[in-house]
Amino acid sequence: MGGTEMVVSELESLRQQYRAARPGYQTLADSVAQQLRDATRKRGVPCEIDGRAKDMASFLKKALRKDYESPWNDIRDKAGVRVITIFHSQVQEIETIVRELFVVHHCEDKRQSLPPDTLRYLGVHFEVSLQQDSGVENDALICEIQIHTQAQNLWATVSHELLYKPTQEAPTDITRAIYRLMALLELFDGEVERGRDEILQLPGYEEAHMLITLEQQFYTFVARHTDTDLSKQIIAVLLPLFEPEQASNYGSVLEPFIEHNRDKLEQIFSDYAEDDRNPLLSQPECLLVFERLSADPFKLAVLWGRNLPAGLLRSLSEIWGTPVDV
């Protein structure tokens, strides 16, 4: 059964079956998306995640469009979650998280599985189900997870306009132009990450090192947009508090501090989640301030008082429980 040969009674039967099952698939998509949000946040991997159950019209159209032997069993994306990352190396981190959280039934890396002369969208696709102790009803249902970089997601968005099945082959010059687009996407992902890594190795980029470290740790507590320009300004002011080797390898300073104080920090960010009196609580550099309040509050207060609003540090120091006189 498949394609336009499907009779009306078969299509109506599919519609009724999916109408009854769709709430369960939405619950599944919501659960998978939330578990991924929690896990990526705890690991400091920034990404965009959304989940949904396939809408009825899309489900029925796919059943009509494809020559499925059994549309109900063969349509595997009734529940779907999309994860969009910034850097390609983060795709591998999320792959690891997926394998830890879920029962993996199938995994395909489109970059590896497709022939180099085949035009299709890129990314890593999983078919998973929940662990048996998930507490979610129908935990054996299949959910598709798509992991893309932002560049790959752009290609997925526009590729269907270029990659429909033609009645005749496109001219060679058009085909070559599309291949160049795909090559540029892969080149973009690779060069952006390589360029960032090489820049961070150059002298004078200690502030950038510190900001990346702070952002990664901050994301484990608060997954929200931050003001990068403000972070750079404050880090530049506070940089003299550190020896050069500390600044260039700030993770070795910050990570032990975070782990020792994780419960306290989680409580602070929970208690002040809706408190907008100190804007720095929604900025990653507040972690640097808390760390310096524990390590050397006197030098922090002196340097801060010469360059930044005293009230901001006074407020943060009271929240941390180490009041300073600025």
C-alpha positions as a printed Julia matrix, in Angstrom:
326×3 Matrix{Float64}:
   0.0    0.0     0.0
   1.45   3.38   -0.91
   1.55   6.39   -3.15
  -1.56   7.74   -4.84
  -2.93   4.19   -5.13
  -3.97   4.37   -1.48
  -7.77   4.16   -1.32
  -9.9    6.56    0.68
 -10.8    3.97    3.31
  -7.1    3.21    3.95
  -6.27   6.9     4.29
  -9.16   7.43    6.69
  -8.04   4.44    8.76
  -4.53   5.93    8.99
  -5.99   9.29    9.98
  -8.03   7.81   12.81
  -5.07   5.71   14.01
  -2.72   8.69   14.11
  -5.34  10.96   15.64
  -5.55   8.59   18.59
  -1.78   8.1    18.85
  -0.56  11.67   18.25
  -0.85  12.9    21.89
   1.47  10.08   22.93
   4.01  11.09   20.27
   3.83  14.71   21.44
   4.52  13.57   25.0
   7.46  11.54   23.69
   8.89  14.5    21.72
   8.5   16.8    24.75
  10.27  14.28   27.01
  13.17  13.69   24.6
  13.61  17.44   24.03
  13.58  18.23   27.75
  16.06  15.49   28.6
  18.39  16.83   25.91
  18.0   20.4    27.18
  18.86  19.33   30.72
  21.83  17.2    29.66
  23.37  19.7    27.24
  22.95  22.5    29.79
  24.7   20.48   32.5
  27.57  19.77   30.12
  27.82  23.39   29.0
  26.96  22.66   25.36
  24.9   25.6    24.02
  22.34  24.59   21.4
  18.78  25.16   20.28
  16.37  22.27   20.85
  12.75  21.89   19.82
  10.45  18.88   19.68
   7.11  18.18   18.09
   4.75  15.46   16.96
   4.23  15.41   13.21
   1.06  17.27   12.37
  -1.82  15.34   10.83
  -1.62  16.92    7.38
   2.13  16.22    7.08
   1.62  12.63    8.2
  -1.11  11.92    5.65
   0.72  13.71    2.84
   3.84  11.65    3.51
   1.77   8.47    3.48
   0.37   9.49    0.07
   3.69  10.69   -1.34
   5.86   7.7    -0.49
   5.51   4.15   -1.74
   5.42   2.59    1.7
   4.72  -1.09    2.24
   3.16  -0.17    5.59
   2.79   3.6     6.09
   2.12   3.32    9.83
   5.27   1.33   10.5
   7.47   2.98    7.89
   6.86   6.64    8.83
   9.45   6.85   11.59
   9.35  10.57   12.37
   5.94  10.8    14.01
   7.84  12.34   16.92
  10.85  14.48   16.1
  13.42  16.59   17.93
  15.85  18.97   16.25
  19.12  20.05   17.87
  21.06  22.94   16.3
  24.63  23.62   17.4
  27.14  26.36   16.62
  30.3   24.32   16.01
  30.62  20.93   14.35
  32.65  19.52   17.26
  29.56  20.04   19.42
  27.66  17.57   17.23
  29.91  14.79   18.53
  29.29  15.87   22.13
  25.54  15.72   21.56
  25.83  12.33   19.87
  27.46  11.04   23.05
  24.66  12.52   25.16
  22.0   10.91   22.94
  23.59   7.48   23.31
  23.76   7.88   27.09
  20.16   9.05   27.52
  18.17   6.89   25.12
  17.85   3.47   23.52
  19.33   3.98   20.03
  17.72   1.92   17.26
  19.4    3.6    14.3
  22.0    6.29   13.68
  23.09   7.8    10.39
  25.61  10.53    9.67
  24.45  11.95    6.35
  27.94  13.25    5.55
  29.32   9.72    5.76
  26.45   7.68    4.38
  25.61   9.66    1.23
  27.74   9.35   -1.94
  29.73  12.52   -2.62
  27.71  13.13   -5.81
  24.33  12.92   -4.06
  22.47  16.1    -3.16
  20.71  15.77    0.17
  20.61  17.67    3.44
  23.31  16.99    5.98
  23.42  16.19    9.69
  23.25  13.25   12.08
  19.95  11.42   12.48
  19.0    9.09   15.32
  15.95   6.93   15.9
  15.58   6.42   19.65
  13.15   5.36   22.32
  13.08   6.22   26.01
  14.74   4.12   28.68
  12.31   1.66   30.27
  12.46   3.48   33.62
  11.57   6.86   32.04
   8.13   6.99   33.65
   6.58   8.02   30.31
   3.74   5.91   28.96
   4.46   4.12   25.67
   8.21   4.46   26.18
   8.85   2.06   23.28
   7.63   4.59   20.69
  10.26   5.85   18.25
  11.45   9.45   18.18
  13.69  10.87   15.46
  16.5   13.21   16.57
  18.19  15.42   13.99
  21.47  17.11   14.94
  22.63  19.96   12.7
  25.09  22.78   12.83
  23.55  26.15   12.01
  25.0   25.92    8.5
  23.58  22.43    7.99
  20.22  23.6     9.3
  20.22  26.41    6.75
  20.84  23.83    4.04
  18.01  21.63    5.38
  15.68  24.64    5.25
  16.35  25.53    1.61
  17.41  22.21    0.1
  13.89  20.93   -0.53
  13.46  23.78   -3.02
  16.43  22.44   -4.99
  16.3   18.7    -4.43
  12.82  17.65   -5.51
  12.67  14.68   -7.91
  12.92  16.18  -11.39
  11.24  14.9   -14.51
  14.56  15.44  -16.25
  18.12  16.02  -15.12
  19.14  19.6   -14.4
  21.74  21.2   -16.68
  25.33  20.49  -15.7
  26.12  24.09  -14.77
  23.19  24.21  -12.33
  24.14  20.88  -10.77
  27.74  22.02  -10.36
  26.58  25.26   -8.71
  24.53  23.31   -6.15
  27.49  21.02   -5.42
  29.58  24.14   -4.77
  26.97  25.3    -2.25
  27.21  22.02   -0.35
  31.01  22.18   -0.38
  30.89  25.74    0.94
  28.68  24.67    3.85
  31.15  22.0     4.93
  34.04  24.39    4.39
  32.26  27.05    6.46
  31.76  24.69    9.43
  35.35  23.49    9.32
  37.02  26.85    8.83
  34.99  28.66   11.49
  36.04  26.14   14.12
  39.65  25.96   12.94
  39.89  29.75   12.86
  38.49  30.11   16.36
  40.91  27.51   17.75
  43.93  29.12   16.11
  42.98  32.64   17.16
  42.64  31.56   20.77
  46.22  30.3    20.71
  47.6   33.73   19.8
  49.12  36.01   22.46
  46.72  38.64   23.77
  43.58  36.54   23.6
  43.46  35.73   27.32
  40.16  37.6    27.67
  38.6   35.47   24.95
  39.84  32.32   26.7
  38.29  33.46   29.93
  34.99  34.39   28.32
  34.62  31.02   26.59
  35.35  29.25   29.88
  32.89  31.44   31.77
  30.15  31.05   29.15
  30.48  27.28   29.17
  30.21  27.06   32.95
  27.46  29.7    33.16
  25.37  27.73   30.67
  25.3   24.79   33.1
  23.32  27.01   35.48
  21.47  29.49   33.28
  20.56  28.75   29.65
  19.79  32.25   28.43
  21.08  34.97   26.13
  23.96  37.05   27.48
  25.57  40.32   26.44
  28.98  39.41   25.03
  30.17  43.02   24.7
  29.45  43.69   28.38
  31.29  40.49   29.33
  34.35  41.61   27.38
  34.36  45.03   29.06
  34.18  43.62   32.58
  36.71  40.84   31.95
  39.13  43.43   30.51
  38.83  45.47   33.72
  39.36  42.45   35.97
  42.15  40.79   33.97
  44.94  42.33   36.16
  43.66  40.23   39.06
  45.22  37.16   37.4
  48.7   35.99   36.57
  49.16  35.47   32.78
  49.14  31.68   33.09
  45.95  31.83   35.14
  44.22  33.99   32.56
  45.26  31.85   29.6
  44.16  28.68   31.4
  41.29  30.0    33.46
  39.49  26.68   33.36
  42.03  25.28   35.82
  40.98  28.02   38.26
  37.24  28.19   37.62
  36.33  24.52   37.26
  37.46  23.42   40.76
  35.7   26.48   42.21
  32.48  25.59   40.38
  32.5   21.98   41.48
  33.21  22.9    45.11
  30.38  25.46   45.13
  27.91  23.96   42.66
  25.06  23.53   45.15
  25.47  27.09   46.4
  25.55  28.48   42.87
  22.49  26.51   41.8
  20.61  27.87   44.78
  21.64  31.45   43.98
  20.56  31.22   40.34
  17.29  29.62   41.4
  16.57  32.21   44.1
  17.4   35.2    41.88
  16.02  33.9    38.57
  13.31  36.58   38.47
  15.3   39.3    40.29
  16.44  41.99   37.86
  18.09  44.34   40.36
  21.59  43.21   39.45
  21.96  42.6    35.68
  25.3   40.83   36.19
  23.48  37.81   37.66
  22.4   37.06   34.1
  25.96  37.41   32.8
  28.72  34.74   32.83
  31.23  37.13   34.43
  29.29  36.91   37.71
  31.03  33.54   38.13
  34.38  35.31   37.89
  33.24  37.78   40.53
  32.1   35.01   42.88
  35.38  33.17   42.33
  37.43  36.29   43.12
  35.27  37.05   46.19
  36.39  33.67   47.49
  40.02  33.98   46.39
  40.95  37.64   46.96
  38.01  39.97   47.8
  40.26  42.92   48.79
  42.03  43.21   45.4
  38.73  42.68   43.6
  37.09  45.52   45.55
  39.99  47.91   44.93
  40.15  47.27   41.18
  36.38  47.27   40.8
  35.97  50.52   42.69
  38.33  52.31   40.32
  36.54  51.23   37.14
  32.99  49.91   37.66
  29.78  50.86   39.54
  30.35  50.06   43.22
  26.75  49.03   43.81
  26.97  46.09   41.42
  29.86  44.49   43.27
  28.36  45.29   46.66
  25.15  43.51   45.62
  26.97  40.46   44.27
  29.16  40.21   47.36
  26.08  40.24   49.61
  24.45  37.54   47.49
  27.63  35.45   47.73
  27.78  35.97   51.49
  31.09  37.84   51.51
  30.17  41.55   51.73
  32.89  43.94   50.61
  33.3   47.66   51.08
  33.77  49.24   47.65
